[in-house]
Amino acid sequence: MTERRTVRMVTNGPIMVEGPVRVEMPSGEVVESDRFMVALCACKRSKTFPLCDTSHRRRVRAG
């Protein structure tokens, strides 16, 4: 039987994945995390993309 992982979509936030994870990027780059819960960036603002750095919390307000 295949082990299932839980993936949780957070409204206006990251995609939470039970770790550890191995993320294969379209470029071929591989990003790994051994943490028990991993936040993947959904807004592409993160300086550590594909991992979330909470950049989604900072919003620029139109004047």
Backbone as a printed PyTorch tensor [residue, N CA C, xyz], in Angstrom:
tensor([[[  0.8300,  -1.1780,   0.0000],
         [  0.0000,   0.0000,   0.0000],
         [  0.8810,   1.2500,   0.0000]],

        [[  0.5130,   2.2480,  -0.7760],
         [  1.2580,   3.4890,  -0.8740],
         [  0.9170,   4.4100,   0.2930]],

        [[  1.9510,   4.9930,   0.8880],
         [  1.7340,   5.9390,   1.9900],
         [  1.1670,   7.2360,   1.4250]],

        [[  0.1550,   7.7750,   2.0730],
         [ -0.4540,   9.0310,   1.6240],
         [  0.0930,  10.1870,   2.4380]],

        [[  0.2630,  11.2910,   1.7790],
         [  0.6850,  12.5310,   2.4260],
         [ -0.4970,  13.4870,   2.4240]],

        [[ -0.5830,  14.3020,   3.4410],
         [ -1.6320,  15.3100,   3.5010],
         [ -1.1010,  16.6070,   2.9250]],

        [[ -1.8790,  17.2090,   2.0170],
         [ -1.5630,  18.5050,   1.4300],
         [ -2.7200,  19.4240,   1.7660]],

        [[ -2.4090,  20.5790,   2.3700],
         [ -3.4670,  21.5050,   2.7880],
         [ -3.2550,  22.8440,   2.0950]],

        [[ -4.2850,  23.3230,   1.4080],
         [ -4.2450,  24.6250,   0.7520],
         [ -4.6780,  25.6720,   1.7690]],

        [[ -3.8680,  26.7000,   1.9820],
         [ -4.1760,  27.7680,   2.9190],
         [ -4.6520,  28.9810,   2.1220]],

        [[ -5.8290,  29.5010,   2.4480],
         [ -6.3680,  30.6560,   1.7500],
         [ -5.3930,  31.8290,   1.8610]],

        [[ -5.0310,  32.4030,   0.7180],
         [ -4.0800,  33.5200,   0.6490],
         [ -2.7460,  33.1980,   1.3070]],

        [[ -2.3790,  31.9370,   1.2890],
         [ -1.1360,  31.5250,   1.9240],
         [ -0.4680,  30.3920,   1.1700]],

        [[  0.4050,  29.6620,   1.8430],
         [  1.1670,  28.5980,   1.1960],
         [  0.3860,  27.2890,   1.0740]],

        [[  1.0080,  26.3520,   0.4180],
         [  0.5090,  24.9820,   0.3360],
         [  1.3060,  24.2000,   1.3770]],

        [[  0.6100,  23.6420,   2.3520],
         [  1.2560,  22.9110,   3.4360],
         [  1.2990,  21.4250,   3.0930]],

        [[  2.5010,  20.8390,   3.1640],
         [  2.6950,  19.4340,   2.8090],
         [  3.3900,  18.7310,   3.9610]],

        [[  2.8700,  17.5690,   4.3390],
         [  3.5580,  16.7740,   5.3560],
         [  4.8960,  16.3330,   4.7890]],

        [[  5.9630,  16.5750,   5.5320],
         [  7.3070,  16.2560,   5.0610],
         [  7.7640,  14.8980,   5.5470]],

        [[  8.9450,  14.5360,   5.2110],
         [  9.8860,  15.2650,   4.3760],
         [  9.4410,  15.2510,   2.9140]],

        [[  9.9360,  16.2490,   2.1380],
         [  9.5460,  16.3440,   0.7300],
         [ 10.7590,  16.5400,  -0.1650]],

        [[ 10.5710,  16.1730,  -1.4100],
         [ 11.5430,  16.4000,  -2.4790],
         [ 10.7520,  17.0780,  -3.5880]],

        [[ 11.1120,  18.3170,  -3.9320],
         [ 10.4070,  19.0890,  -4.9560],
         [ 11.2880,  19.1350,  -6.1990]],

        [[ 10.7680,  18.6440,  -7.3150],
         [ 11.4900,  18.6840,  -8.5790],
         [ 10.9570,  19.8540,  -9.3980]],

        [[ 11.8070,  20.8490,  -9.6460],
         [ 11.4400,  22.0520, -10.3710],
         [ 11.4820,  21.8010, -11.8770]],

        [[ 10.7460,  22.6000, -12.6660],
         [ 10.7670,  22.4360, -14.1190],
         [ 12.1750,  22.5350, -14.7100]],

        [[ 13.0570,  23.2910, -14.0530],
         [ 14.4360,  23.4600, -14.5280],
         [ 15.2920,  22.2230, -14.2890]],

        [[ 14.7640,  21.2820, -13.4930],
         [ 15.5350,  20.1010, -13.1360],
         [ 16.1470,  20.2120, -11.7440]],

        [[ 16.1550,  21.4280, -11.1850],
         [ 16.6590,  21.6280,  -9.8230],
         [ 15.8050,  20.8340,  -8.8400]],

        [[ 16.4370,  20.2960,  -7.8120],
         [ 15.7280,  19.5450,  -6.7790],
         [ 15.9110,  20.2720,  -5.4470]],

        [[ 14.7830,  20.5050,  -4.7560],
         [ 14.8030,  21.1450,  -3.4430],
         [ 14.2460,  20.1340,  -2.4510]],

        [[ 14.9980,  19.8760,  -1.3800],
         [ 14.5630,  18.9020,  -0.3850],
         [ 14.4180,  19.5610,   0.9790]],

        [[ 13.4680,  19.0620,   1.7520],
         [ 13.2890,  19.5080,   3.1270],
         [ 12.9550,  18.3000,   3.9840]],

        [[ 13.6460,  18.1900,   5.1130],
         [ 13.4250,  17.0840,   6.0430],
         [ 12.4580,  17.4480,   7.1700]],

        [[ 11.8740,  18.6490,   7.0980],
         [ 10.9590,  19.0900,   8.1530],
         [  9.6830,  18.2440,   8.1380]],

        [[  8.9920,  18.1850,   9.2810],
         [  7.7770,  17.3720,   9.3630],
         [  6.6030,  18.0310,   8.6500]],

        [[  6.6510,  19.3600,   8.4690],
         [  5.6310,  20.0870,   7.7300],
         [  6.3630,  21.1350,   6.8990]],

        [[  6.0440,  21.1830,   5.5990],
         [  6.7450,  22.0770,   4.6800],
         [  5.7410,  23.0160,   4.0350]],

        [[  6.0750,  24.3070,   4.0010],
         [  5.2190,  25.3090,   3.3610],
         [  5.7880,  25.6050,   1.9810]],

        [[  4.9930,  25.3080,   0.9520],
         [  5.3960,  25.5940,  -0.4210],
         [  4.7270,  26.8850,  -0.8730]],

        [[  5.4910,  27.7540,  -1.4970],
         [  5.0090,  29.0640,  -1.9180],
         [  4.0000,  28.9220,  -3.0560]],

        [[  2.8670,  29.6110,  -2.9270],
         [  1.8410,  29.6110,  -3.9740],
         [  1.7610,  30.9620,  -4.6840]],

        [[  2.4220,  31.9960,  -4.1300],
         [  2.3210,  33.3390,  -4.7170],
         [  3.5340,  33.7150,  -5.5670]],

        [[  4.5840,  32.9400,  -5.5060],
         [  5.8440,  33.1580,  -6.2310],
         [  6.5780,  34.4290,  -5.8200]],

        [[  6.2830,  34.9770,  -4.6310],
         [  6.9910,  36.1530,  -4.1120],
         [  8.1720,  35.7630,  -3.2300]],

        [[  8.2270,  34.5030,  -2.8290],
         [  9.2250,  34.0390,  -1.8780],
         [ 10.6390,  34.1350,  -2.4450]],

        [[ 11.5530,  34.6180,  -1.6110],
         [ 12.9660,  34.6580,  -1.9980],
         [ 13.5890,  33.2760,  -1.9120]],

        [[ 12.8800,  32.3450,  -1.2710],
         [ 13.3650,  30.9700,  -1.1350],
         [ 12.4900,  30.0030,  -1.9450]],

        [[ 11.8300,  30.5240,  -2.9950],
         [ 10.9240,  29.7220,  -3.8150],
         [ 11.6210,  28.4490,  -4.2620]],

        [[ 10.9950,  27.2980,  -4.1410],
         [  9.5900,  26.9990,  -3.9630],
         [  9.1370,  26.9330,  -2.5100]],

        [[ 10.0650,  27.1710,  -1.5590],
         [  9.6820,  27.1670,  -0.1590],
         [  9.1390,  28.5420,   0.2290]],

        [[  8.1720,  28.5710,   1.0990],
         [  7.5260,  29.8120,   1.5150],
         [  8.3760,  30.5450,   2.5480]],

        [[  8.5010,  31.8750,   2.3860],
         [  9.1760,  32.7020,   3.3850],
         [  8.2200,  33.7520,   3.9660]],

        [[  6.9370,  33.5250,   3.8360],
         [  5.8300,  34.3790,   4.3050],
         [  5.7280,  35.7060,   3.5660]],

        [[  6.3120,  35.8160,   2.3750],
         [  6.1950,  37.0420,   1.5770],
         [  4.7590,  37.3510,   1.2120]],

        [[  3.8910,  36.3460,   1.1970],
         [  2.4870,  36.5700,   0.8610],
         [  1.8030,  37.4830,   1.8770]],

        [[  2.4070,  37.6360,   3.0520],
         [  1.8250,  38.4980,   4.0900],
         [  2.0530,  39.9770,   3.8200]],

        [[  3.0960,  40.2920,   3.0390],
         [  3.4040,  41.6760,   2.7220],
         [  2.6980,  42.0540,   1.4290]],

        [[  1.8490,  43.0460,   1.5210],
         [  1.0760,  43.4720,   0.3550],
         [  1.3420,  44.9400,   0.0940]],

        [[  1.4630,  45.2900,  -1.1680],
         [  1.6280,  46.6830,  -1.5420],
         [  0.2430,  47.2370,  -1.8260]],

        [[ -0.1070,  48.3000,  -1.1130],
         [ -1.4250,  48.8950,  -1.2860],
         [ -1.3770,  49.9800,  -2.3490]],

        [[ -2.3610,  49.9350,  -3.2410],
         [ -2.4640,  50.9660,  -4.2670],
         [ -2.9440,  52.2520,  -3.6280]],

        [[ -2.3010,  53.3650,  -3.9650],
         [ -2.5740,  54.6610,  -3.3830],
         [ -3.9110,  55.1540,  -3.6580]]])
